[in-house]
Amino acid sequence: MFVTMFQRAMFATLCAAALPAQQLKVVPVGMDFVEGPAVSTTPFSATTGGIQLLIDASQVTQSVGYLNGIRFRPTQTTSSSAGFTKNYQINLYTVPTTAAAFEASASPYDPNAIIAGATPTTVFNGPMTFPATAPLSLAPASFSIHFPFTTPYIFDGTQGNLLIMLETTDLVPTPGTYRIDAVQFREDQITGIAAPIDTAGCVVNGTSLTSAVNASRLVYNGSIDVTLASIPASAFPAAIVTLGLVRADVDLGSLGLTGCTGRAGSLDLTQFAVSGGGVYPLVSWPIPNSTIFSGLALVSQSLGLAASGVFLDSAVSNAHALRLAENLMPATVTAMYGFHTVTMTTNAWFHGTVGQITPVVQLDGLFP
């Protein structure tokens, strides 16, 4: 569908305005309402173990910030996990080591090499209660695993990068596998993320509309490509395709669309697609070739306009949370984690060697 220069300019303006909140930071950037495509079972599935999470100052603050907590979130699962309580200790450091240097180092590795002589500050030491989890009906989960700091940490981004070291401090066994949300941005792949928010949309009078987004094109100098299909094919001769910079879950029953939920909290960009013989044209927005779009998050959802011409016969599609990525090869590494594995035969620290691998975390505090 034709995209005007005005739409391009508006897209750039809206994206530039989508600045991170100053009271929290989600790392990697742009994962606030986008579920990661990976799963981490460390560190909360191990009786004994821990992680080192290294975040470049550019992702936190490059001046002086104040941290008073860290949060993780459960990920999409296929089975339930029991809740439990276990003791942990968290030490924070400001280190010269970068995430890229961490990723490039050998594995197994010496955790002291990442610390590089920095002085630890213990910000949490005690029990943490983990909520029971079940398969998500709506993704992503909230950041419900909250470690509030007993001692705030002053981080000076001009002096180095943030290292978070979380370790178990008891031998109480965990009740099973506890999964948290994570990302793996490979060095040898260029792709964004198109994560489902819900998978169904709504069914109205036996009709429904589905949408799909090509994740591999979600990079700057790429495009946001939305493919539509309706059931039956003649159900919706036209559709409105929307992109929003804000996530919301709005019951559309007040508009007469019973059982339908709008996932976009703002309708910042829209296009109108007309079906020809039951087939919709590809709906596309070009992404300018600029690093400002790396990490930008959006919500994509569509509204099918019924053949009857009656608005109450309309239906909304399934929805996706999108994250745009850089188009560089190899990809830039700005956060990285290593994990401590303790078994009867192994007691060592390991990390991934094919790109940025890290759990999705929320840092609480103030970040100038």
C-alpha positions as CSV (number, residue, x, y, z in Angstrom):
1,M,0.0,0.0,0.0
2,F,1.3,3.5,-0.9
3,V,3.1,5.2,2.0
4,T,3.4,9.0,1.8
5,M,6.4,11.1,2.8
6,F,4.1,12.5,5.5
7,Q,3.7,9.0,7.0
8,R,7.5,8.5,7.0
9,A,8.0,11.8,8.7
10,M,5.3,11.1,11.3
11,F,6.8,7.7,12.0
12,A,10.2,9.2,12.6
13,T,8.7,11.9,14.9
14,L,6.7,9.4,17.0
15,C,9.7,7.0,17.3
16,A,11.9,9.8,18.5
17,A,9.4,10.7,21.1
18,A,9.3,7.2,22.6
19,L,11.9,7.8,25.2
20,P,12.5,5.4,28.2
21,A,11.0,6.3,31.5
22,Q,13.4,7.8,34.0
23,Q,12.2,5.8,37.0
24,L,13.0,2.4,35.5
25,K,15.0,0.8,32.7
26,V,14.2,-2.4,30.9
27,V,17.2,-4.2,29.5
28,P,17.5,-5.0,26.6
29,V,15.9,-1.7,25.5
30,G,12.5,-2.0,24.0
31,M,11.4,-5.2,25.8
32,D,8.9,-3.5,28.2
33,F,5.9,-5.1,26.6
34,V,7.6,-7.5,24.1
35,E,8.2,-11.0,25.3
36,G,11.7,-12.3,24.5
37,P,12.1,-15.1,22.0
38,A,14.3,-17.1,24.4
39,V,13.9,-18.8,27.8
40,S,16.4,-18.9,30.7
41,T,16.2,-21.6,33.3
42,T,19.1,-20.0,35.3
43,P,19.5,-18.9,38.0
44,F,16.1,-19.8,39.6
45,S,16.0,-23.5,38.8
46,A,19.3,-24.4,40.5
47,T,19.8,-25.5,44.1
48,T,23.3,-24.0,43.9
49,G,24.4,-21.5,41.3
50,G,24.2,-17.9,40.1
51,I,24.6,-15.4,37.3
52,Q,26.7,-12.5,36.3
53,L,24.7,-10.0,34.3
54,L,26.9,-7.3,32.6
55,I,25.1,-4.2,31.2
56,D,26.9,-1.5,29.3
57,A,26.5,2.0,30.8
58,S,24.9,3.1,27.5
59,Q,21.9,0.9,28.4
60,V,21.6,2.3,32.0
61,T,22.9,5.9,32.2
62,Q,26.0,7.6,31.1
63,S,25.9,10.0,34.0
64,V,25.1,9.1,37.7
65,G,22.1,6.9,38.4
66,Y,20.4,5.5,41.5
67,L,19.3,1.8,41.6
68,N,17.0,0.4,44.3
69,G,15.8,-2.8,42.8
70,I,15.9,-5.4,40.0
71,R,13.0,-7.4,38.6
72,F,12.7,-10.5,36.4
73,R,9.6,-11.9,34.8
74,P,8.3,-15.4,34.1
75,T,8.2,-16.4,30.5
76,Q,5.7,-18.2,28.3
77,T,5.6,-21.8,29.4
78,T,3.9,-25.0,28.4
79,S,3.4,-26.3,31.9
80,S,3.0,-24.8,35.4
81,S,5.8,-24.2,37.9
82,A,5.4,-24.3,41.6
83,G,6.2,-21.3,43.7
84,F,9.0,-21.4,46.3
85,T,11.1,-19.4,48.7
86,K,14.9,-19.5,48.6
87,N,17.8,-17.3,49.8
88,Y,19.9,-15.2,47.4
89,Q,22.6,-12.5,47.5
90,I,23.1,-9.8,45.0
91,N,26.3,-7.8,44.7
92,L,26.7,-4.8,42.3
93,Y,29.9,-3.6,40.7
94,T,31.0,-0.9,38.3
95,V,33.5,-2.6,36.0
96,P,35.7,-1.6,33.0
97,T,34.7,-4.8,31.2
98,T,32.2,-4.4,28.3
99,A,29.5,-6.8,27.3
100,A,31.2,-7.3,24.0
101,A,34.5,-8.3,25.7
102,F,32.5,-10.6,28.0
103,E,30.9,-12.3,25.0
104,A,34.2,-12.6,23.2
105,S,36.0,-14.3,26.1
106,A,36.5,-18.0,26.4
107,S,33.8,-20.2,28.1
108,P,34.1,-21.6,30.8
109,Y,35.5,-18.4,32.3
110,D,36.8,-16.9,35.5
111,P,34.1,-14.7,37.0
112,N,36.9,-12.6,38.7
113,A,38.1,-11.6,35.2
114,I,34.7,-9.9,34.6
115,I,34.8,-8.2,38.0
116,A,38.3,-6.9,37.2
117,G,39.2,-5.9,40.8
118,A,36.0,-3.8,41.3
119,T,34.6,-3.4,44.8
120,P,31.3,-5.2,45.5
121,T,28.2,-3.5,47.1
122,T,25.8,-6.0,48.6
123,V,22.3,-4.7,47.8
124,F,20.2,-7.8,48.6
125,N,20.8,-10.7,51.0
126,G,17.9,-12.8,52.1
127,P,14.8,-14.8,51.1
128,M,13.0,-14.3,47.9
129,T,9.5,-15.8,47.3
130,F,8.8,-16.8,43.7
131,P,5.2,-16.9,42.4
132,A,3.7,-20.0,40.9
133,T,3.5,-19.8,37.1
134,A,1.2,-21.2,34.5
135,P,1.0,-21.0,30.7
136,L,0.3,-17.3,29.9
137,S,-3.0,-16.4,28.3
138,L,-1.6,-12.9,27.7
139,A,2.0,-12.2,27.1
140,P,4.4,-11.0,28.4
141,A,4.1,-11.7,32.2
142,S,4.6,-8.8,34.6
143,F,8.0,-8.3,36.3
144,S,6.7,-10.2,39.3
145,I,10.1,-11.4,40.6
146,H,11.2,-8.4,42.6
147,F,14.5,-8.0,44.5
148,P,14.2,-4.7,46.4
149,F,17.6,-3.4,47.4
150,T,18.2,-2.9,51.1
151,T,21.2,-0.7,50.2
152,P,20.7,1.6,47.2
153,Y,23.5,1.6,44.6
154,I,24.9,4.7,43.0
155,F,26.0,3.9,39.5
156,D,28.3,6.3,37.7
157,G,28.2,5.5,34.0
158,T,31.2,7.6,33.3
159,Q,33.3,5.2,35.4
160,G,32.4,1.8,33.8
161,N,29.6,-0.7,33.2
162,L,27.1,-2.3,35.6
163,L,27.7,-5.8,36.7
164,I,25.0,-7.6,38.7
165,M,26.1,-10.8,40.4
166,L,23.2,-12.9,41.9
167,E,24.0,-16.1,43.7
168,T,22.2,-18.7,45.9
169,T,23.1,-18.7,49.6
170,D,21.4,-21.9,50.8
171,L,21.1,-25.6,49.8
172,V,17.3,-25.7,49.7
173,P,16.3,-27.5,46.5
174,T,14.1,-25.8,44.0
175,P,10.8,-27.6,43.2
176,G,11.4,-27.8,39.5
177,T,12.3,-25.8,36.4
178,Y,11.5,-22.1,36.8
179,R,11.7,-20.2,33.5
180,I,12.3,-16.5,33.0
181,D,12.1,-14.4,30.0
182,A,15.3,-13.9,28.0
183,V,16.7,-12.8,24.6
184,Q,19.4,-14.2,22.4
185,F,20.5,-11.8,19.7
186,R,22.9,-13.8,17.5
187,E,25.9,-12.3,15.9
188,D,25.1,-14.1,12.6
189,Q,21.5,-13.1,12.2
190,I,19.7,-9.8,11.6
191,T,16.1,-9.8,12.8
192,G,13.6,-8.0,15.0
193,I,11.0,-9.5,17.3
194,A,7.4,-10.2,16.5
195,A,6.0,-11.6,19.8
196,P,2.3,-12.6,20.2
197,I,0.3,-10.7,22.7
198,D,-2.7,-12.9,22.2
199,T,-3.1,-15.5,19.5
200,A,-6.9,-15.4,18.8
201,G,-8.3,-11.8,18.5
202,C,-12.1,-12.3,18.6
203,V,-14.7,-14.3,16.7
204,V,-17.8,-12.4,15.7
205,N,-20.7,-14.3,14.1
206,G,-18.3,-17.1,13.2
207,T,-15.9,-14.8,11.4
208,S,-12.4,-13.8,12.4
209,L,-9.3,-11.9,11.1
210,T,-5.7,-13.0,11.5
211,S,-2.5,-11.0,11.0
212,A,1.2,-12.0,10.8
213,V,4.3,-9.9,10.9
214,N,7.6,-10.7,9.3
215,A,10.2,-10.5,12.2
216,S,13.2,-10.7,9.9
217,R,12.2,-7.4,8.2
218,L,11.9,-5.5,11.5
219,V,15.3,-3.7,11.2
220,Y,16.2,-0.2,10.2
221,N,16.2,0.1,6.4
222,G,13.7,-2.8,6.5
223,S,9.9,-2.6,6.9
224,I,7.0,-3.5,9.1
225,D,5.1,-6.0,6.9
226,V,1.7,-7.2,8.0
227,T,-0.1,-10.1,6.2
228,L,-3.9,-10.4,6.7
229,A,-6.3,-13.3,6.2
230,S,-10.0,-13.6,7.1
231,I,-12.2,-16.6,7.9
232,P,-14.2,-17.0,5.7
233,A,-12.2,-15.3,3.0
234,S,-15.2,-13.0,2.2
235,A,-15.9,-12.0,5.8
236,F,-14.1,-8.6,5.8
237,P,-13.8,-6.9,2.5
238,A,-11.7,-4.2,4.2
239,A,-9.5,-3.9,7.2
240,I,-7.8,-1.1,9.2
241,V,-4.2,-2.0,10.1
242,T,-2.8,-0.1,13.1
243,L,0.5,0.4,14.9
244,G,0.7,1.9,18.4
245,L,3.6,3.0,20.5
246,V,1.7,2.2,23.7
247,R,0.5,-1.1,24.9
248,A,-3.0,-1.4,26.5
249,D,-5.7,-4.0,26.9
250,V,-9.0,-2.3,26.3
251,D,-12.3,-4.1,26.4
252,L,-14.1,-3.0,23.2
253,G,-17.5,-4.1,24.5
254,S,-18.4,-0.5,25.1
255,L,-18.2,0.0,21.3
256,G,-20.5,-3.0,20.8
257,L,-17.7,-5.5,20.0
258,T,-18.4,-8.0,22.7
259,G,-15.5,-10.3,23.5
260,C,-13.0,-8.2,21.6
261,T,-10.0,-6.5,23.1
262,G,-7.9,-3.7,21.7
263,R,-4.2,-4.2,22.5
264,A,-2.8,-0.8,21.2
265,G,-3.1,2.0,23.7
266,S,-2.6,4.5,20.9
267,L,-3.4,4.3,17.2
268,D,-0.3,6.2,15.9
269,L,-0.1,4.8,12.4
270,T,-2.9,3.3,10.3
271,Q,-3.4,1.9,6.9
272,F,-6.6,0.8,5.0
273,A,-6.4,-2.6,3.2
274,V,-9.1,-3.7,0.7
275,S,-9.5,-7.3,0.0
276,G,-9.7,-8.5,-3.6
277,G,-11.3,-11.9,-4.0
278,G,-10.6,-12.6,-0.4
279,V,-6.9,-11.7,-0.6
280,Y,-5.5,-8.6,1.1
281,P,-2.5,-6.8,-0.2
282,L,0.6,-6.7,1.9
283,V,0.5,-3.8,4.3
284,S,3.9,-2.2,4.8
285,W,5.6,0.7,6.6
286,P,9.2,1.4,5.6
287,I,11.7,1.8,8.5
288,P,14.2,4.5,7.9
289,N,17.9,3.6,7.9
290,S,18.7,5.2,11.3
291,T,20.0,3.8,14.6
292,I,17.2,5.8,16.4
293,F,14.9,2.9,15.6
294,S,17.0,0.2,17.2
295,G,15.0,-1.1,20.2
296,L,11.8,0.7,19.3
297,A,8.7,-1.2,20.5
298,L,5.2,-1.1,18.9
299,V,1.9,-2.9,19.0
300,S,0.3,-4.3,15.8
301,Q,-3.4,-5.2,15.5
302,S,-6.0,-4.9,12.8
303,L,-9.8,-4.4,12.6
304,G,-11.8,-6.3,10.0
305,L,-14.8,-4.3,8.6
306,A,-17.7,-6.7,8.0
307,A,-19.3,-7.3,4.6
308,S,-22.6,-6.5,6.2
309,G,-21.5,-2.9,6.6
310,V,-22.6,-3.1,10.3
311,F,-19.8,-2.0,12.7
312,L,-21.0,-4.5,15.3
313,D,-20.2,-7.3,12.9
314,S,-16.5,-6.2,12.9
315,A,-13.7,-8.1,14.6
316,V,-10.2,-7.4,15.8
317,S,-7.3,-9.7,14.8
318,N,-4.7,-11.3,17.0
319,A,-2.0,-8.8,18.1
320,H,1.8,-8.7,18.1
321,A,4.3,-6.7,20.1
322,L,7.1,-5.7,17.8
323,R,10.7,-4.7,18.5
324,L,12.8,-3.1,15.8
325,A,16.5,-4.0,15.7
326,E,19.7,-2.8,14.1
327,N,20.8,-4.0,10.7
328,L,24.5,-4.5,11.6
329,M,26.5,-7.6,11.2
330,P,27.8,-8.7,13.6
331,A,25.1,-7.3,15.9
332,T,26.2,-4.9,18.7
333,V,26.4,-6.6,22.1
334,T,25.3,-4.3,25.0
335,A,24.3,-6.8,27.7
336,M,25.5,-10.3,28.4
337,Y,25.2,-12.9,31.2
338,G,27.2,-15.8,32.4
339,F,25.9,-18.6,34.7
340,H,27.4,-20.7,37.4
341,T,26.7,-24.5,37.0
342,V,27.2,-26.8,40.0
343,T,26.6,-30.5,39.6
344,M,28.3,-33.7,40.9
345,T,30.8,-33.4,38.0
346,T,30.8,-29.6,37.2
347,N,31.5,-26.5,39.1
348,A,32.2,-23.7,36.6
349,W,31.0,-20.5,35.0
350,F,29.8,-20.5,31.4
351,H,28.4,-18.0,28.9
352,G,27.1,-18.0,25.4
353,T,29.5,-17.4,22.5
354,V,27.2,-16.6,19.5
355,G,26.0,-13.2,20.5
356,Q,24.1,-11.3,23.2
357,I,22.3,-13.6,25.6
358,T,20.6,-12.1,28.6
359,P,17.5,-12.4,30.7
360,V,15.0,-9.5,30.4
361,V,15.2,-7.4,33.5
362,Q,13.8,-4.2,34.9
363,L,16.0,-1.9,36.9
364,D,14.2,0.3,39.4
365,G,15.6,3.7,40.4
366,L,16.4,7.1,38.8
367,F,18.3,7.2,35.5
368,P,19.2,10.7,34.2
